[in-house]
Amino acid sequence: MAAPAHDNIVYSGFTLIEFLVVTLLLSSVVGVSVALVSATTKVAARETASASVNEGLALGKHLILDDLSNAGYPGTVFNTGSTTPITALSPTFIAATVTTGTTADTVAFEGDVDPSIVGVERVCYQLSGAPPAALLRKVTSVGTPCGTTGFESLLTNIQAFTLIFLNSSRTALTASQVTASNATRYVDLKITQQVPAGAGSVSKTIYGEVAIRNY
């Protein structure tokens, strides 16, 4: 009787060592991939925050400098429904409301900053507190104190809001000189904002200068 035939069977697969090597390589690849994704996410967060800060600072700078450029009285002006000219405030910048050269300056002045309102308004700028704080703006009636309520928040996380007032010779004026006479011809502005971005933060500073039109 012939012996039964046996098929030649070849068993293939990973040995334990090969399995461990493959596992180690896959772990390394996954680790690198996770690190790349994390880094990409952080970069995206910083770029998004940076773009947002740039846009916000540019808009804030434009509004502040536009307001300041209209400080003072452009000739004879009237309030809504009145035929009696407004008595021009002299000086334009309000005493006890102006600080200069600090990281938390304040200013209040009168001028025609809102074309939708006939006449002149009082404009107030200040921070909500010690930096970092919100930059606040308020437009109110002529002669009305700025007070502590009714402000709109323009920007948050402000580290510095600095105003430098210059005369016609471009000499810096003290706060008392600014509010004692209409000597201011230019105003320099500096705003620094620092906002969270992922695990870190983004800090930007913007500068500007404006000439006052009305005196």
LINTA-V326192 format. One record per pair of residues at least 4 apart in sequence whose ideal C-beta (glycine too) atoms are under 8 Angstrom apart, sorted by the first residue. I is the first residue (numbers start at 1). GAP is how many residues later the second one is. Records with the same first field share a line. If there is no record, write none. Layout:
I->GAP  GAP
//
This chain:
14->4  5  8
15->4
16->4
17->4
18->4
19->4
20->4
21->4
22->4
23->4
24->4
25->4
26->4
27->4
28->4
29->4
30->4
31->4
32->4
33->4
34->4
35->4
36->4
37->4
38->4
39->4
40->4
41->4  157
42->4  156  157  158
43->4
44->4
45->4  152  153
46->4  151  152  154  156
47->4
48->4  149
49->4  146  147  148  149  152  153
50->4  147  152  154
51->4
52->4  143
53->4  140  142  149  151
54->4  150
55->4
56->4  99  137
57->4  98  134  136  147  149
58->4  148
59->4
60->4  75  94  95  131  146
61->4  128  130  145  147
62->4
63->4  74  91
64->4  61  73  125  144
65->4  122  124  143  144  145
66->4  47  144
67->4  44  46  56  58  70
68->39  41  119  121  142  144
69->141  142  143  144
70->4  41  42  43  143  144
71->21  22  38  39  40  52  113  141  143
72->16  20  37  38  39  110  140  141  142  143
73->4  13  15  16  19  37  38  39  47  141  142
74->38  139  140
76->9
77->8  9  35  42  43
78->4  5  6  7  8  40  41
79->7  39  40  41  63
80->37  38  39
82->37
86->33  34  56
89->5  21  53  54
90->92
91->4  87  88  89  90  91
92->17  18  19  90  92  122  123
93->4  5  14  15  16  72  85  86  91
94->4  14  15  16  28  52  85
95->84  85
96->83
97->9  10  11  27  49  82
98->7  8  9  10  67  77  80  81
99->5  6  7  8  64  76
100->5  62  63  64  65  72  73  74  75  78
101->4  61  62  63  71
102->60
103->28  56  57  58  59  89
104->22  23  26  27  29  56  57
105->56  57  58
106->18  19  20  21
107->17  18  19  56
108->14  15  16  17  38
109->13  14
110->10  11  12  13  32
111->9  10  12  103
112->7  8  9
113->8  10  26
114->7  25
117->4
119->23
120->22
121->18  19  20  21
122->17  18  19  20  21  22  24
123->14  15  16
124->12  13  14  15  16  22  27
125->10  11  12  36
126->10  20  25
127->4  6  7  8  9  31  34
128->5  6  7  8  23  25
129->4
131->27  28  29  30
132->24  25  26  27  62
133->25
134->19  20  21  22  23  24
135->18  19  20  21  23  26  56
136->15  16  17  18
137->14  15  17
138->8  9  12  13  14
140->4  6  7  10
155->36  38
156->37  39
157->36  37  38
158->33  34  35
159->33  34  35  44
160->30  31  32  45
161->29  30
162->27  28  29
163->24  25  26
164->8  23  24  26
165->7  8  12  13  19  21  22  23
166->4  5  6  7  18  19  20  21  22
167->4  6  16  17  18
168->15  17
170->16
173->4  5  10  11
174->4
175->4
176->4
177->4  6
178->5  6
182->33
184->28
185->26  27
186->23  24  25  26
187->22  23  25
188->19  20  21
189->18  19  20  21
190->15  16  17
191->14  15
192->11  12  13
193->10  11  12
194->7  8  9  10
195->6  7
196->4  5
197->4  5
//
